[in-house]
Amino acid sequence: MKYRIELTKKAQKFIRSQQPKQQERIVQAIYKLPQGDVKALVGKSNVYRLRVGNYRIIYELDNDILLITVVDVGNRVQIYKQI
């Protein structure tokens, strides 16, 4: 099963603001979704987080149309305050 991956403008902006090595790490992790250190977010349906070092990638998963939408990317301390 191959998922189509879309990134919101907010997620793209955060990724572009990082150092090149961090950008590469984050993008590689995104394109391996839904594999990795993934956990469902409590209180939200079909919303998950992926851990990449000190960063968290928040995404929605739609199995009906095989779509992963990366909603936000950020530092682990700040990302949960924004949700």
C-alpha positions as a Python dict, from the first residue, in 0.01 Angstrom:
ca = {
    (1, 'M'): (0, 0, 0),
    (2, 'K'): (149, 331, -107),
    (3, 'Y'): (22, 646, 60),
    (4, 'R'): (18, 986, -106),
    (5, 'I'): (179, 1246, 120),
    (6, 'E'): (82, 1612, 138),
    (7, 'L'): (235, 1883, 356),
    (8, 'T'): (56, 2193, 479),
    (9, 'K'): (219, 2532, 423),
    (10, 'K'): (289, 2554, 796),
    (11, 'A'): (482, 2225, 790),
    (12, 'Q'): (673, 2325, 477),
    (13, 'K'): (770, 2659, 633),
    (14, 'F'): (909, 2491, 946),
    (15, 'I'): (1110, 2238, 745),
    (16, 'R'): (1260, 2510, 524),
    (17, 'S'): (1366, 2706, 835),
    (18, 'Q'): (1586, 2420, 962),
    (19, 'Q'): (1949, 2342, 892),
    (20, 'P'): (2005, 2125, 580),
    (21, 'K'): (2091, 1811, 780),
    (22, 'Q'): (1776, 1847, 990),
    (23, 'Q'): (1567, 1913, 679),
    (24, 'E'): (1694, 1592, 523),
    (25, 'R'): (1626, 1391, 839),
    (26, 'I'): (1271, 1522, 870),
    (27, 'V'): (1187, 1475, 501),
    (28, 'Q'): (1325, 1121, 497),
    (29, 'A'): (1113, 1034, 802),
    (30, 'I'): (802, 1183, 639),
    (31, 'Y'): (842, 976, 324),
    (32, 'K'): (875, 657, 530),
    (33, 'L'): (533, 717, 690),
    (34, 'P'): (336, 538, 830),
    (35, 'Q'): (643, 352, 959),
    (36, 'G'): (864, 475, 1241),
    (37, 'D'): (808, 577, 1603),
    (38, 'V'): (439, 655, 1551),
    (39, 'K'): (172, 696, 1819),
    (40, 'A'): (-189, 806, 1802),
    (41, 'L'): (-272, 1135, 1971),
    (42, 'V'): (-518, 1097, 2257),
    (43, 'G'): (-851, 1268, 2200),
    (44, 'K'): (-807, 1303, 1824),
    (45, 'S'): (-920, 1049, 1569),
    (46, 'N'): (-685, 961, 1282),
    (47, 'V'): (-421, 1205, 1410),
    (48, 'Y'): (-74, 1068, 1485),
    (49, 'R'): (271, 1188, 1575),
    (50, 'L'): (607, 1070, 1448),
    (51, 'R'): (915, 1123, 1663),
    (52, 'V'): (1234, 1230, 1485),
    (53, 'G'): (1491, 1315, 1753),
    (54, 'N'): (1369, 1630, 1930),
    (55, 'Y'): (1117, 1703, 1656),
    (56, 'R'): (760, 1582, 1619),
    (57, 'I'): (567, 1543, 1296),
    (58, 'I'): (190, 1565, 1341),
    (59, 'Y'): (-11, 1405, 1063),
    (60, 'E'): (-358, 1286, 971),
    (61, 'L'): (-410, 947, 815),
    (62, 'D'): (-697, 871, 575),
    (63, 'N'): (-692, 501, 491),
    (64, 'D'): (-994, 526, 260),
    (65, 'I'): (-806, 729, -1),
    (66, 'L'): (-452, 636, 111),
    (67, 'L'): (-358, 992, 206),
    (68, 'I'): (-123, 1121, 474),
    (69, 'T'): (-147, 1494, 545),
    (70, 'V'): (141, 1637, 747),
    (71, 'V'): (-33, 1904, 953),
    (72, 'D'): (259, 2043, 1153),
    (73, 'V'): (625, 1986, 1232),
    (74, 'G'): (804, 2133, 1529),
    (75, 'N'): (1017, 2102, 1839),
    (76, 'R'): (874, 1851, 2085),
    (77, 'V'): (831, 2116, 2356),
    (78, 'Q'): (632, 2357, 2138),
    (79, 'I'): (440, 2131, 1900),
    (80, 'Y'): (186, 1998, 2153),
    (81, 'K'): (96, 2352, 2266),
    (82, 'Q'): (-7, 2438, 1909),
    (83, 'I'): (-247, 2147, 1862),
}
